[in-house]
């Protein structure tokens, strides 16, 4: 994915030098579980994630311009629930230190613009665990359409199983909202 820029953010591919910043937010027990992954226990776990991000080129680092710090990630992934062409699933995570400032929405909107305008996607999907109201608000602010909730859908790292609320946005819906 290419580097994108917004008013407050630089969204760019991850670098090995982002290790400390990623570990700082990924070890927080309030961050990972909201996305279904366990908090990182050490730098080696974060190093492996950065290696995967670099190899697969689906995830961008969210860099806060004010201090040039990596404060989260945003990406487009294959949607395991759909096997159609030109559909990707939006994913994101943000350091708890930066919650409540509209940063995730700003990053998501930039990636949505890129996905439809440059990657020519037909649809973007996104989902959240029903207990994650912060993620729900990002999804609503970006203009996604609620599709439904898959009950007892996903087992996460700790063995708990949760319902997942599903949303999507088509190219036509995006054009009406953002053009």
Steps between C-alpha positions, in 0.01 A plus 500: 500500500617848431561778752196721567482830684223677688492821699647341813628162382743324272387149406800309373637147477650368822877505550710281726586818694133527607549211743501697827198711403295198394591308815407798715135492392476127419592395855210700645226262622233753394607500132545153349203322656264754338625369165516137613876462551695456820721779629861456396711352775841600361682677218539175307122475454490857369800433276318201343191715436706773333669236284156373395377854429803565279473167314127521426473876432140525625552717807618857542649655812303794636760767573402804708660796320540701819765265641573259210391207718326184377175494696306226323429327173238490227473248220304326229479122521330217317156450651468139612120536488493587128667329205418769244748707302587860586380482860725573798440521873610810690685447826651744747647538845610808696707562810278567802697823558338641183141380540219752478663741253347378172833358384374156401215655301746731323728207412211276393354767270837545329530124440139481378572778249814320384318165475220626278682770301832325438452129564159503328338280762131420466439468874668548837382303799569556867389335821530533874427298809167620633659617827743733316302824486803711402545298183127518433518882512788508249301278265190717531694824448654358182153426359496121485167315471414253774444152354424300814653324796648153485425349836750284682736556209862534599713342769788727600840428657364458854241240401200735522254501212331822390234633267628704204315797348559521122494806274584584140532786256468466123671720246163664418434575868849651535449719194175636646663567838840638402480645150 
